[in-house]
């Protein structure tokens, strides 16, 4: 990955909304992807993270 955007290819561009980049406090309280906020900030215990990852891998 070079970091340079390629015309017509959306995968290497930043795609999302302002809700994804806001501070976690306001967004998490509103219920915007709370599991993503918690997991990305490390608020989940390691055993909880393992269970979530195992469930994800089994469904894929």
Backbone as CSV, one residue per row, in Angstrom:
resi,resn,N_x,N_y,N_z,CA_x,CA_y,CA_z,C_x,C_y,C_z
1,UNK,0.845,-1.187,0.000,0.000,0.000,0.000,0.880,1.236,0.000
2,UNK,0.679,2.069,-0.985,1.503,3.271,-1.118,0.920,4.455,-0.379
3,UNK,-0.365,4.392,-0.064,-1.011,5.516,0.597,-1.578,6.519,-0.385
4,UNK,-1.319,6.306,-1.663,-1.834,7.214,-2.690,-3.188,6.709,-3.166
5,UNK,-4.183,7.604,-3.272,-5.491,7.170,-3.768,-5.426,6.816,-5.252
6,UNK,-6.193,5.815,-5.630,-6.283,5.393,-7.024,-7.687,5.706,-7.500
7,UNK,-7.801,6.422,-8.612,-9.117,6.774,-9.141,-9.931,5.525,-9.444
8,UNK,-11.193,5.536,-9.011,-12.090,4.424,-9.265,-11.963,3.275,-8.279
9,UNK,-11.036,3.356,-7.354,-10.833,2.284,-6.377,-11.020,2.867,-4.988
10,UNK,-12.173,2.568,-4.377,-12.546,3.223,-3.129,-11.896,2.579,-1.905
11,UNK,-11.324,1.398,-2.022,-10.819,0.673,-0.854,-9.650,1.364,-0.173
12,UNK,-8.829,2.092,-0.899,-7.689,2.706,-0.233,-7.918,4.181,0.094
13,UNK,-9.134,4.612,0.014,-9.484,5.965,0.450,-10.184,5.866,1.794
14,UNK,-10.203,6.935,2.510,-10.894,6.937,3.796,-12.382,7.092,3.523
15,UNK,-13.123,6.043,3.797,-14.553,6.035,3.546,-15.252,5.902,4.884
16,UNK,-16.153,6.796,5.173,-16.873,6.736,6.438,-17.616,8.030,6.680
17,UNK,-18.077,8.187,7.892,-18.786,9.396,8.254,-18.077,10.047,9.422
18,UNK,-18.513,11.231,9.758,-17.916,11.931,10.895,-18.140,11.174,12.197
19,UNK,-19.168,10.338,12.243,-19.450,9.550,13.438,-18.333,8.591,13.791
20,UNK,-17.591,8.142,12.788,-16.492,7.218,13.041,-15.283,7.909,13.646
21,UNK,-15.121,9.187,13.383,-13.910,9.869,13.828,-14.129,10.807,15.002
22,UNK,-15.349,10.896,15.489,-15.612,11.735,16.656,-15.012,11.120,17.903
23,UNK,-14.991,11.918,18.942,-14.489,11.390,20.214,-15.392,10.254,20.679
24,UNK,-14.840,9.232,21.315,-15.633,8.065,21.684,-16.736,8.354,22.685
25,UNK,-16.557,9.350,23.535,-17.559,9.624,24.554,-18.918,9.949,23.984
26,UNK,-18.981,10.904,23.091,-20.254,11.343,22.532,-20.869,10.268,21.640
27,UNK,-20.081,9.665,20.792,-20.592,8.657,19.868,-21.019,7.390,20.589
28,UNK,-20.237,6.963,21.554,-20.555,5.728,22.270,-21.855,5.881,23.048
29,UNK,-22.072,7.053,23.629,-23.312,7.263,24.383,-24.519,7.245,23.466
30,UNK,-24.365,7.682,22.226,-25.482,7.685,21.289,-25.729,6.311,20.687
31,UNK,-24.869,5.355,20.968,-25.066,4.009,20.468,-24.503,3.776,19.082
32,UNK,-23.598,4.604,18.637,-22.999,4.405,17.320,-21.883,3.380,17.420
33,UNK,-22.138,2.198,16.944,-21.175,1.100,16.932,-20.429,1.021,18.269
34,UNK,-21.140,0.818,19.365,-20.466,0.820,20.670,-19.428,-0.281,20.811
35,UNK,-19.660,-1.445,20.183,-18.686,-2.524,20.318,-17.380,-2.167,19.636
36,UNK,-17.468,-1.401,18.551,-16.251,-0.984,17.862,-15.467,-0.022,18.736
37,UNK,-16.166,0.907,19.354,-15.495,1.857,20.237,-14.833,1.126,21.405
38,UNK,-15.570,0.221,22.029,-15.026,-0.480,23.187,-13.832,-1.339,22.804
39,UNK,-13.959,-2.064,21.724,-12.872,-2.952,21.319,-11.664,-2.159,20.858
40,UNK,-11.900,-1.086,20.130,-10.769,-0.336,19.601,-10.006,0.393,20.701
41,UNK,-10.667,0.691,21.800,-9.999,1.397,22.884,-9.477,0.451,23.959
42,UNK,-9.676,-0.835,23.770,-9.148,-1.810,24.712,-9.913,-1.891,26.015
43,UNK,-11.175,-1.535,26.019,-11.957,-1.575,27.248,-12.496,-2.967,27.536
44,UNK,-12.380,-3.872,26.581,-12.860,-5.230,26.789,-11.751,-6.082,27.390
45,UNK,-12.150,-7.000,28.228,-11.149,-7.901,28.805,-10.610,-8.826,27.713
46,UNK,-9.417,-9.353,27.879,-8.851,-10.251,26.867,-9.727,-11.475,26.595
47,UNK,-10.366,-12.020,27.630,-11.215,-13.195,27.408,-12.442,-12.833,26.573
48,UNK,-12.996,-11.655,26.795,-14.139,-11.207,26.002,-13.734,-10.998,24.555
49,UNK,-12.578,-10.392,24.345,-12.106,-10.186,22.974,-11.897,-11.515,22.264
50,UNK,-11.364,-12.511,22.967,-11.149,-13.832,22.357,-12.471,-14.464,21.950
51,UNK,-13.488,-14.360,22.823,-14.795,-14.942,22.493,-15.390,-14.271,21.268
52,UNK,-15.288,-12.957,21.190,-15.834,-12.248,20.037,-15.096,-12.632,18.766
53,UNK,-13.786,-12.749,18.847,-12.991,-13.114,17.681,-13.304,-14.538,17.237
54,UNK,-13.433,-15.462,18.177,-13.754,-16.851,17.830,-15.107,-16.929,17.128
55,UNK,-16.089,-16.205,17.618,-17.416,-16.206,17.002,-17.353,-15.639,15.587
56,UNK,-16.554,-14.620,15.402,-16.404,-14.023,14.078,-15.745,-14.993,13.113
57,UNK,-14.724,-15.671,13.556,-13.998,-16.609,12.696,-14.878,-17.798,12.333
58,UNK,-15.676,-18.285,13.274,-16.550,-19.433,13.004,-17.606,-19.098,11.960
59,UNK,-18.133,-17.860,11.976,-19.167,-17.486,11.013,-18.583,-17.224,9.633
60,UNK,-17.317,-16.913,9.558,-16.688,-16.636,8.256,-16.321,-17.917,7.619
